[in-house]
Amino acid sequence: MGVLTDYFRAADAATVVRALELTEGGLPPLGGEGSFDGVEAKGVDPDVVLGQLVAVALGEPWRTGLVTETAVWPATPAPGPAGPADEDDPWATGPWVTELGGAARDALAAIPDERVPEAVGRWAEAEEWDGADPSDLLPLAEELIALARRARAAGEQLYCWICL
């Protein structure tokens, strides 16, 4: 089973929650009328895979927690240490949305165009890419960087919608 991840930008978490309430947690199609500006990035989780691109952008080693995340959805309170009460709990089934910290957005947005191919080459070395060809990852990286730039320019945050 693969993990679906979409990245998008929005003014704030309240805007995201209102949109998700209308769709019962489904993300409106990205890029269409009345939807979020975003990028489909299957399997690019915020902490590890995107975090490794952020680490490259910052010129430092990857570490867990480099990309900070704040839970936005489900809109119900998060479960305690024992986890979700049952399999019907939205925290057990998803989808989930997190707001990424501004530092990740800014690090991606700051990668100069001329440095993107080199950054992607280093990103492709991540174990999670399993020897992927950097040229295959370049379009995705360019989309994520462009999204981060648009979010920064608009004073918006980046969000990640995750579904199993």
FIROKOL-152738 format. One line per field, with one value per atom (N, C-alpha, C): residue number from 0; residue in three letters; x, y, z. Coordinates in steps of 0.1 Angstrom, whole numbers, always signed. Each point is the difference from the previous one (the first is absolute). Example, Ala and Ser with C-alpha at 12.3 -4.5 7.8 and 13.67 -1.06 7.14 Angstrom:
nr (0, 0, 0, 1, 1, 1) .
rest (ALA, ALA, ALA, SER, SER, SER) .
east (+132, -9, +9, -4, +9, -8) .
north (-57, +12, +12, +11, +11, +11) .
up (+78, +0, +0, -7, +0, +8) .
END
This chain:
nr (0, 0, 0, 1, 1, 1, 2, 2, 2, 3, 3, 3, 4, 4, 4, 5, 5, 5, 6, 6, 6, 7, 7, 7, 8, 8, 8, 9, 9, 9, 10, 10, 10, 11, 11, 11, 12, 12, 12, 13, 13, 13, 14, 14, 14, 15, 15, 15, 16, 16, 16, 17, 17, 17, 18, 18, 18, 19, 19, 19, 20, 20, 20, 21, 21, 21, 22, 22, 22, 23, 23, 23, 24, 24, 24, 25, 25, 25, 26, 26, 26, 27, 27, 27, 28, 28, 28, 29, 29, 29, 30, 30, 30, 31, 31, 31, 32, 32, 32, 33, 33, 33, 34, 34, 34, 35, 35, 35, 36, 36, 36, 37, 37, 37, 38, 38, 38, 39, 39, 39, 40, 40, 40, 41, 41, 41, 42, 42, 42, 43, 43, 43, 44, 44, 44, 45, 45, 45, 46, 46, 46, 47, 47, 47, 48, 48, 48, 49, 49, 49, 50, 50, 50, 51, 51, 51, 52, 52, 52, 53, 53, 53, 54, 54, 54, 55, 55, 55, 56, 56, 56, 57, 57, 57, 58, 58, 58, 59, 59, 59, 60, 60, 60, 61, 61, 61, 62, 62, 62, 63, 63, 63, 64, 64, 64, 65, 65, 65, 66, 66, 66, 67, 67, 67, 68, 68, 68, 69, 69, 69, 70, 70, 70, 71, 71, 71, 72, 72, 72, 73, 73, 73, 74, 74, 74, 75, 75, 75, 76, 76, 76, 77, 77, 77, 78, 78, 78, 79, 79, 79, 80, 80, 80, 81, 81, 81, 82, 82, 82, 83, 83, 83, 84, 84, 84, 85, 85, 85, 86, 86, 86, 87, 87, 87, 88, 88, 88, 89, 89, 89, 90, 90, 90, 91, 91, 91, 92, 92, 92, 93, 93, 93, 94, 94, 94, 95, 95, 95, 96, 96, 96, 97, 97, 97, 98, 98, 98, 99, 99, 99, 100, 100, 100, 101, 101, 101, 102, 102, 102, 103, 103, 103, 104, 104, 104, 105, 105, 105, 106, 106, 106, 107, 107, 107, 108, 108, 108, 109, 109, 109, 110, 110, 110, 111, 111, 111, 112, 112, 112, 113, 113, 113, 114, 114, 114, 115, 115, 115, 116, 116, 116, 117, 117, 117, 118, 118, 118, 119, 119, 119, 120, 120, 120, 121, 121, 121, 122, 122, 122, 123, 123, 123, 124, 124, 124, 125, 125, 125, 126, 126, 126, 127, 127, 127, 128, 128, 128, 129, 129, 129, 130, 130, 130, 131, 131, 131, 132, 132, 132, 133, 133, 133, 134, 134, 134, 135, 135, 135, 136, 136, 136, 137, 137, 137, 138, 138, 138, 139, 139, 139, 140, 140, 140, 141, 141, 141, 142, 142, 142, 143, 143, 143, 144, 144, 144, 145, 145, 145, 146, 146, 146, 147, 147, 147, 148, 148, 148, 149, 149, 149, 150, 150, 150, 151, 151, 151, 152, 152, 152, 153, 153, 153, 154, 154, 154, 155, 155, 155, 156, 156, 156, 157, 157, 157, 158, 158, 158, 159, 159, 159, 160, 160, 160, 161, 161, 161, 162, 162, 162, 163, 163, 163) .
rest (MET, MET, MET, GLY, GLY, GLY, VAL, VAL, VAL, LEU, LEU, LEU, THR, THR, THR, ASP, ASP, ASP, TYR, TYR, TYR, PHE, PHE, PHE, ARG, ARG, ARG, ALA, ALA, ALA, ALA, ALA, ALA, ASP, ASP, ASP, ALA, ALA, ALA, ALA, ALA, ALA, THR, THR, THR, VAL, VAL, VAL, VAL, VAL, VAL, ARG, ARG, ARG, ALA, ALA, ALA, LEU, LEU, LEU, GLU, GLU, GLU, LEU, LEU, LEU, THR, THR, THR, GLU, GLU, GLU, GLY, GLY, GLY, GLY, GLY, GLY, LEU, LEU, LEU, PRO, PRO, PRO, PRO, PRO, PRO, LEU, LEU, LEU, GLY, GLY, GLY, GLY, GLY, GLY, GLU, GLU, GLU, GLY, GLY, GLY, SER, SER, SER, PHE, PHE, PHE, ASP, ASP, ASP, GLY, GLY, GLY, VAL, VAL, VAL, GLU, GLU, GLU, ALA, ALA, ALA, LYS, LYS, LYS, GLY, GLY, GLY, VAL, VAL, VAL, ASP, ASP, ASP, PRO, PRO, PRO, ASP, ASP, ASP, VAL, VAL, VAL, VAL, VAL, VAL, LEU, LEU, LEU, GLY, GLY, GLY, GLN, GLN, GLN, LEU, LEU, LEU, VAL, VAL, VAL, ALA, ALA, ALA, VAL, VAL, VAL, ALA, ALA, ALA, LEU, LEU, LEU, GLY, GLY, GLY, GLU, GLU, GLU, PRO, PRO, PRO, TRP, TRP, TRP, ARG, ARG, ARG, THR, THR, THR, GLY, GLY, GLY, LEU, LEU, LEU, VAL, VAL, VAL, THR, THR, THR, GLU, GLU, GLU, THR, THR, THR, ALA, ALA, ALA, VAL, VAL, VAL, TRP, TRP, TRP, PRO, PRO, PRO, ALA, ALA, ALA, THR, THR, THR, PRO, PRO, PRO, ALA, ALA, ALA, PRO, PRO, PRO, GLY, GLY, GLY, PRO, PRO, PRO, ALA, ALA, ALA, GLY, GLY, GLY, PRO, PRO, PRO, ALA, ALA, ALA, ASP, ASP, ASP, GLU, GLU, GLU, ASP, ASP, ASP, ASP, ASP, ASP, PRO, PRO, PRO, TRP, TRP, TRP, ALA, ALA, ALA, THR, THR, THR, GLY, GLY, GLY, PRO, PRO, PRO, TRP, TRP, TRP, VAL, VAL, VAL, THR, THR, THR, GLU, GLU, GLU, LEU, LEU, LEU, GLY, GLY, GLY, GLY, GLY, GLY, ALA, ALA, ALA, ALA, ALA, ALA, ARG, ARG, ARG, ASP, ASP, ASP, ALA, ALA, ALA, LEU, LEU, LEU, ALA, ALA, ALA, ALA, ALA, ALA, ILE, ILE, ILE, PRO, PRO, PRO, ASP, ASP, ASP, GLU, GLU, GLU, ARG, ARG, ARG, VAL, VAL, VAL, PRO, PRO, PRO, GLU, GLU, GLU, ALA, ALA, ALA, VAL, VAL, VAL, GLY, GLY, GLY, ARG, ARG, ARG, TRP, TRP, TRP, ALA, ALA, ALA, GLU, GLU, GLU, ALA, ALA, ALA, GLU, GLU, GLU, GLU, GLU, GLU, TRP, TRP, TRP, ASP, ASP, ASP, GLY, GLY, GLY, ALA, ALA, ALA, ASP, ASP, ASP, PRO, PRO, PRO, SER, SER, SER, ASP, ASP, ASP, LEU, LEU, LEU, LEU, LEU, LEU, PRO, PRO, PRO, LEU, LEU, LEU, ALA, ALA, ALA, GLU, GLU, GLU, GLU, GLU, GLU, LEU, LEU, LEU, ILE, ILE, ILE, ALA, ALA, ALA, LEU, LEU, LEU, ALA, ALA, ALA, ARG, ARG, ARG, ARG, ARG, ARG, ALA, ALA, ALA, ARG, ARG, ARG, ALA, ALA, ALA, ALA, ALA, ALA, GLY, GLY, GLY, GLU, GLU, GLU, GLN, GLN, GLN, LEU, LEU, LEU, TYR, TYR, TYR, CYS, CYS, CYS, TRP, TRP, TRP, ILE, ILE, ILE, CYS, CYS, CYS, LEU, LEU, LEU) .
east (+8, -8, +9, -3, +8, -6, +8, -4, -1, -12, -2, +3, +8, +3, -2, -7, -1, +4, +8, +4, -8, -4, -8, +3, -4, +1, -13, -1, -12, +4, -9, +2, +2, -8, +1, -7, +1, -5, -16, -6, -14, -6, +7, -4, +0, +10, +2, -11, -3, -10, -14, -3, -13, -2, +11, -1, -1, +7, -1, -13, -6, -14, -10, +2, -10, +2, +12, +2, +2, -3, +2, +14, +10, +14, +7, -8, +6, +5, +12, +6, -6, -6, -5, +11, -3, +10, +10, +12, +11, +0, +1, +2, -13, -11, -13, -7, -10, -8, -5, +2, -5, +8, +12, +8, +13, +8, +13, +11, +9, +12, +9, +3, +8, +7, +6, +8, -3, -3, -1, +14, +2, +14, -1, -5, -3, +13, -2, +10, +11, -1, +9, -4, +2, -4, +8, -6, +6, +13, +0, +12, +12, -2, +12, +4, -9, +3, +1, -10, +1, +10, +1, +11, +14, +2, +13, +3, -10, +2, +2, -7, +2, +14, +5, +14, +10, -2, +9, -1, -12, -1, +7, +0, +6, +15, +5, +14, +4, -10, +3, -5, +5, -5, -15, -7, -14, +0, -11, -3, -15, -5, -15, -4, -11, -5, +5, +8, +5, -12, -9, -13, -10, -3, -10, -14, -8, -14, -10, -11, -11, -12, -7, -12, -11, -7, -11, -13, +1, -11, +4, -9, -14, -2, -12, -3, -4, -1, -2, +13, -1, +12, +8, +13, +9, -1, +2, -1, +11, -2, +11, +11, +9, +11, -4, -12, -5, -4, -1, -4, -15, -4, -15, -8, -12, -9, -4, -2, -4, +3, -3, +3, -8, -11, -9, +5, +9, +5, +8, -4, +7, +15, +5, +15, +6, -8, +5, -1, -10, -3, +5, +1, +4, -12, +2, +13, +4, +13, +6, +6, +0, +6, +9, +12, +9, +4, +3, +6, +15, +7, +15, +5, +11, +6, +5, +0, +4, +15, +8, +14, +2, -9, +1, -4, -11, -5, +11, +6, +10, +13, +4, +12, -2, -12, -3, +0, -7, -2, +13, +10, +13, +10, -4, +10, +0, +12, +0, -2, -6, -3, +12, +12, +12, +5, -4, +4, -10, -11, -10, +5, +6, +4, +10, +9, +10, -7, -10, -7, -8, -6, -8, +10, +12, +9, +4, +1, +3, -12, -12, -13, -2, +4, -2, +9, +10, +8, -6, -12, -7, -4, +2, -3, -15, -9, -14, -3, +9, -2, +6, +7, +4, +7, +10, +7, -7, -10, -7, +9, -3, +8, -4, +9, -3, -9, +2, -8, -15, -3, -13, -7, +9, -5, +0, +7, +1, -13, -10, -13, -7, +0, -7, +7, +13, +7, -2, +0, -3, -14, -10, -14, +0, +6, +0, +7, +11, +7, -8, -7, -8, -12, -6, -11, +5, +11, +6, +2, +5, +2, -13, -11, -13, -5, +1, -5, +7, +13, +8, -4, -1, -3, -14, -9, -14, -2, +11, -1, -9, +0, -7, +9, -7, +7, -1, +9, -1, -7, -8, -7, +2, -1, +1, -13, -7, -11, +5, -3, +5, -11, +0, -11, +7, -6, +5, -8) .
north (-12, +12, +12, +10, +12, +11, +9, +12, +11, +7, +11, +13, +8, +13, +11, +10, +12, +12, +9, +12, +12, +9, +12, +12, +11, +12, +6, +6, +7, +11, +9, +12, -5, -9, -5, -13, -5, -13, +0, +11, +1, -1, +6, -1, -15, -7, -14, -8, +2, -8, +3, +12, +3, -7, -1, -7, -15, -5, -15, -3, +8, -3, -1, +8, -1, -13, -6, -12, -12, +1, -10, -6, +9, -4, -2, +0, -1, +13, +0, +12, +4, +12, +4, -2, -2, -2, +12, -3, +10, +8, +13, +9, +4, -5, +3, +12, +5, +11, -4, +9, -2, -10, -3, -11, +6, -8, +4, -1, +8, +0, -11, -11, -10, -9, -10, -10, -14, -9, -14, -6, -6, -6, -13, -10, -13, -5, -3, -7, +10, +13, +10, +5, -8, +4, +13, +8, +12, -2, -9, -1, -6, -11, -7, +5, -3, +2, +15, +8, +14, +6, -5, +5, -1, -10, -2, +11, +4, +11, +13, +2, +12, +0, -12, -1, +4, -4, +3, +15, +6, +15, +8, -6, +7, -3, -10, -4, -7, -7, -7, -15, -8, -14, -1, -10, -2, -6, +5, -6, +0, -9, +0, +13, +5, +12, +13, -2, +12, +8, -7, +6, -1, +11, +0, -1, -7, -2, +2, +7, +1, -6, -9, -6, +10, -1, +8, -8, -12, -8, -15, -7, +2, +11, +6, +12, -4, -13, -5, +0, +1, -1, -13, +2, -12, -9, -13, -10, +1, -6, +0, -10, -2, -9, -15, -4, -13, -2, +12, +0, +1, -2, +1, -10, +4, -9, -13, +2, -11, +3, -10, +1, +10, +5, +10, +14, +1, +13, +6, +13, +6, +1, +0, +0, -14, -10, -13, -2, +6, -3, +11, +13, +11, +4, +9, +7, +9, +4, +9, +12, +12, +11, +7, +3, +7, +13, +10, +13, -1, +3, -1, +13, -1, +12, +9, +13, +10, -2, -5, -2, -10, -10, -9, +7, +7, +8, +9, +7, +10, -6, -11, -7, -5, -6, -4, +12, +10, +12, +7, -2, +7, -7, -12, -7, +7, +6, +7, -10, +6, -9, -7, +6, -6, -11, +0, -11, -12, +2, -11, -13, -1, -14, -6, +8, -6, -4, +8, -4, -13, -1, -12, -12, +2, -11, -5, +9, -4, -7, +6, -6, -14, -3, -13, -11, +5, -10, -5, +6, -5, -15, -7, -14, -3, +9, -2, +1, +6, +1, -13, -9, -12, +1, +9, +1, +7, +8, +7, +9, +2, +9, +14, +9, +13, +7, -3, +6, -3, -12, -4, +8, +5, +7, +15, +5, +14, +7, -5, +7, +2, -11, +1, +10, +0, +10, +14, +2, +13, +5, -9, +3, +4, -8, +2, +14, +3, +12, +12, -1, +10, +3, -11, +1, +8, -4, +7, +15, +3, +14, +8, -7, +7, +2, -10, +1, +11, +1, +10, +14, +1, +13, +5, -9, +3, +1, -3, -1, -11, -11, -12, -11, -10, -12, -12, -9, -13, -10, -9, -10, -13, -11, -13, -8, -5, -9, -14, -9, -14, -9, -10, -11, -13, -11, -13, -6) .
up (+0, +0, +0, -9, -1, +8, +4, +7, -10, -1, -9, +8, -6, +6, -10, +4, -9, +9, -6, +6, -6, +9, -5, +9, -5, +8, +4, +11, +5, +9, +2, +9, +14, +5, +14, +2, +12, +3, +0, +4, +0, -14, -10, -14, -4, +3, -3, +6, +13, +7, -6, -3, -7, -13, -8, -13, +2, +10, +3, +6, +8, +5, -11, -11, -11, -8, +0, -7, +9, +12, +10, +0, -1, +1, -14, -10, -14, -4, -6, -5, -14, -1, -13, -11, -12, -11, +1, -2, +1, -13, +1, -11, -8, +4, -7, +6, -6, +5, +14, +10, +13, +8, -4, +7, +4, +6, +5, -11, +0, -8, +6, -7, +6, -10, +6, -8, +5, -9, +4, +1, +12, +2, +7, -6, +6, +7, +13, +7, +6, -3, +5, +14, +10, +14, +4, +9, +4, +8, +9, +9, -7, -7, -5, -14, -9, -15, -3, +3, -2, +9, +12, +10, -6, -8, -6, -10, -8, -9, +8, +10, +9, +6, +4, +5, -11, -12, -11, -2, +1, -2, +11, +12, +11, +1, -8, +1, +13, +5, +13, -1, +9, -1, +4, -6, +3, +14, +7, +14, +1, +8, +2, +7, -4, +6, -7, -10, -7, -6, -5, -5, +12, +6, +11, -6, +7, -5, +12, -4, +10, -6, +8, -5, -2, -12, -3, -2, -5, -2, +3, +6, +3, +10, -1, +9, +14, +2, +14, +8, +13, +8, -3, +0, -2, +11, -3, +11, +10, +11, +10, -3, +10, -3, -3, +3, -3, -14, -8, -14, -1, -13, -3, +8, +4, +7, -7, -13, -9, -14, -9, -14, -7, +6, -6, +3, +10, +3, -12, -3, -12, +2, +12, +2, -4, -1, -4, -15, -6, -14, -10, +5, -8, -8, -9, -4, +12, -2, +10, -8, +6, -5, +10, -4, +9, -6, +8, -4, +2, -10, +1, +5, +8, +5, -11, +3, -10, -4, +9, -4, -11, -1, -12, -13, +1, -11, -5, +9, -4, -5, +5, -4, -15, -3, -14, -9, +4, -8, -3, +8, -1, -9, -5, -9, -13, -4, -13, -12, -10, -12, -5, +0, -5, +9, +12, +10, +1, -7, +2, -5, -12, -5, +10, +5, +10, +13, +5, +12, -3, -11, -3, -1, -6, +0, +14, +9, +14, +6, -3, +6, -5, -13, -6, +7, +8, +7, +12, +4, +12, -1, +10, +0, -5, +4, -3, -15, -8, -15, -6, +7, -5, -14, -1, -12, -12, +3, -10, -8, -13, -9, +4, +3, +3, -10, -13, -11, +2, +6, +2, +12, +9, +12, -2, -10, -3, -2, -8, -1, +13, +9, +13, +8, +1, +8, -4, -14, -5, +4, +0, +4, +14, +9, +14, +4, -7, +2, -4, -12, -5, +9, +5, +10, +12, +5, +12, -2, -12, -4, +0, -6, -1, +14, +8, +14, +7, -1, +7, -5, -13, -6, +5, +2, +4, +15, +7, +15, +5, -8, +4, +5, +5, +6, -10, +2, -8, +9, -6, +6, -7, +7, -6, +4, -11, +2, -2, +9, +0, +1, -8, +0, -4, +7, -3, -12) .
END
